[in-house]
Amino acid sequence: MSRELTVGQVAERSGLAVSALHFYERKGLIRSHRTAGNQRRYDRDVLRRLAIVRMGTELGIPLSEVAEALSQVPVGHTPSAEDWRRMSELWHDKLNRRIVLMTRMRDELNGCIGCGCLSTTSCPLMNIDDHLRSEGSGPRRLMRAGEDTYQS
């Protein structure tokens, strides 16, 4: 089995479009080398790197942070479970905050945006006299991590 993969093989194995592979390469997330005939070839470790990129982006981690985490894995080294553990630790707090916010959003989706304030008919129940305006703009209640959702 060849250690090198063509761009088509990488696209098929990773489930990504060739254009996405070229984009990730331009961003420094993966790398290829050229054959004597000027064709792109990828080492097999690129599949694990792409899995990490896809997982990170699916979790909502900005591509720049995924790139920063991957920069800690030596070029040519297939990312290991230990490498993934280190990367996921970097994202742990951010993901926990996102979980809290998304849970609140899901639970309040039909009633309130967390006071921005677009639901003037129901908002007086949770934001009487628009007192949350003193905290600033945006969805104040939803943005409070770790607090009771209905706390005023």
C-alpha positions as CSV (number, residue, x, y, z in Angstrom):
1,M,0.0,0.0,0.0
2,S,1.4,3.4,-1.0
3,R,2.0,5.9,1.7
4,E,1.0,8.6,-0.7
5,L,-2.5,9.6,-1.6
6,T,-3.7,11.6,-4.6
7,V,-6.0,14.6,-4.0
8,G,-8.9,12.5,-5.3
9,Q,-8.2,9.7,-2.8
10,V,-7.9,12.1,0.1
11,A,-11.2,13.8,-1.0
12,E,-13.0,10.4,-1.2
13,R,-11.6,9.1,2.2
14,S,-12.2,12.4,4.1
15,G,-15.6,13.2,2.6
16,L,-14.3,16.6,1.6
17,A,-14.4,18.4,-1.7
18,V,-11.1,18.8,-3.5
19,S,-11.6,22.6,-3.3
20,A,-11.8,22.2,0.5
21,L,-8.5,20.3,0.6
22,H,-6.9,23.1,-1.4
23,F,-8.4,25.7,1.0
24,Y,-7.1,23.8,4.1
25,E,-3.7,23.5,2.4
26,R,-3.6,27.3,1.8
27,K,-4.5,27.8,5.4
28,G,-1.6,25.6,6.5
29,L,-3.8,22.9,8.1
30,I,-2.5,20.2,5.8
31,R,0.3,19.9,3.4
32,S,1.1,18.1,0.2
33,H,4.1,17.7,-2.0
34,R,4.5,17.5,-5.8
35,T,5.5,14.6,-7.9
36,A,8.0,15.0,-10.8
37,G,4.9,15.4,-13.0
38,N,3.7,18.3,-10.7
39,Q,0.8,16.3,-9.2
40,R,-0.2,16.8,-5.6
41,R,0.4,13.9,-3.2
42,Y,-0.5,13.7,0.5
43,D,1.0,11.5,3.2
44,R,-1.5,9.3,5.0
45,D,-1.3,11.4,8.2
46,V,-3.4,14.0,6.4
47,L,-6.5,11.9,6.9
48,R,-6.2,12.1,10.7
49,R,-5.5,15.9,10.4
50,L,-8.6,16.4,8.3
51,A,-10.6,14.4,10.8
52,I,-9.5,16.8,13.5
53,V,-10.2,19.8,11.3
54,R,-13.7,18.5,10.5
55,M,-14.4,17.7,14.2
56,G,-13.2,21.1,15.4
57,T,-15.2,23.0,12.8
58,E,-18.3,20.8,13.6
59,L,-17.9,21.8,17.2
60,G,-17.8,25.4,16.2
61,I,-14.1,26.0,16.9
62,P,-12.8,28.7,14.6
63,L,-10.5,27.4,11.9
64,S,-7.7,29.7,13.2
65,E,-7.8,27.9,16.6
66,V,-7.9,24.5,14.9
67,A,-4.8,25.5,12.9
68,E,-3.1,26.7,16.1
69,A,-3.8,23.4,17.8
70,L,-2.6,21.4,14.8
71,S,0.6,23.5,14.7
72,Q,1.7,21.7,17.9
73,V,1.7,18.4,16.1
74,P,5.0,17.9,14.2
75,V,4.7,17.7,10.4
76,G,4.7,14.1,9.2
77,H,3.5,12.9,12.6
78,T,0.1,11.2,12.5
79,P,-1.9,12.9,15.3
80,S,-2.4,10.5,18.2
81,A,-5.0,10.1,20.9
82,E,-2.7,12.1,23.2
83,D,-2.5,14.9,20.6
84,W,-6.3,15.0,20.4
85,R,-6.5,15.1,24.2
86,R,-4.2,18.1,24.3
87,M,-6.2,19.8,21.6
88,S,-9.6,19.1,23.1
89,E,-8.3,20.5,26.5
90,L,-7.6,23.8,24.8
91,W,-11.3,23.9,23.6
92,H,-12.9,22.5,26.8
93,D,-14.0,25.7,28.4
94,K,-15.2,27.3,25.2
95,L,-17.2,24.2,24.3
96,N,-18.8,24.1,27.8
97,R,-19.9,27.8,27.4
98,R,-21.3,27.0,24.0
99,I,-23.2,24.0,25.4
100,V,-24.8,26.3,28.1
101,L,-25.7,28.9,25.5
102,M,-27.1,26.4,23.0
103,T,-29.1,24.7,25.6
104,R,-30.6,28.0,26.7
105,M,-31.3,28.9,23.1
106,R,-33.0,25.6,22.4
107,D,-35.1,25.8,25.6
108,E,-36.2,29.4,24.9
109,L,-36.3,29.4,21.2
110,N,-40.1,29.7,21.0
111,G,-40.4,32.4,23.6
112,C,-37.5,34.9,24.0
113,I,-34.2,35.7,22.5
114,G,-32.8,36.5,25.9
115,C,-33.4,40.0,25.9
116,G,-32.4,41.9,22.9
117,C,-35.4,42.8,22.9
118,L,-37.7,41.6,20.1
119,S,-40.5,40.0,22.0
120,T,-42.1,43.0,23.6
121,T,-45.3,41.2,24.5
122,S,-43.7,38.5,26.6
123,C,-40.5,40.2,27.7
124,P,-42.1,42.1,30.6
125,L,-42.4,38.8,32.4
126,M,-38.6,38.2,32.4
127,N,-37.2,41.7,31.8
128,I,-39.6,44.0,33.6
129,D,-39.2,47.6,32.5
130,D,-36.2,46.6,30.3
131,H,-33.9,46.6,33.3
132,L,-31.3,44.4,31.4
133,R,-30.5,47.4,29.2
134,S,-28.2,48.6,32.0
135,E,-26.0,45.6,31.3
136,G,-25.5,46.4,27.7
137,S,-26.8,45.4,24.3
138,G,-27.6,42.0,23.0
139,P,-29.2,38.9,24.5
140,R,-28.1,39.5,28.1
141,R,-29.8,36.6,29.8
142,L,-28.7,34.0,27.2
143,M,-25.1,35.2,27.4
144,R,-24.8,34.7,31.1
145,A,-22.9,31.4,31.5
146,G,-23.6,29.3,34.5
147,E,-26.5,31.3,35.8
148,D,-30.1,30.5,36.2
149,T,-31.7,31.2,32.8
150,Y,-34.6,33.1,34.3
151,Q,-32.6,35.2,36.7
152,S,-33.2,38.9,36.4
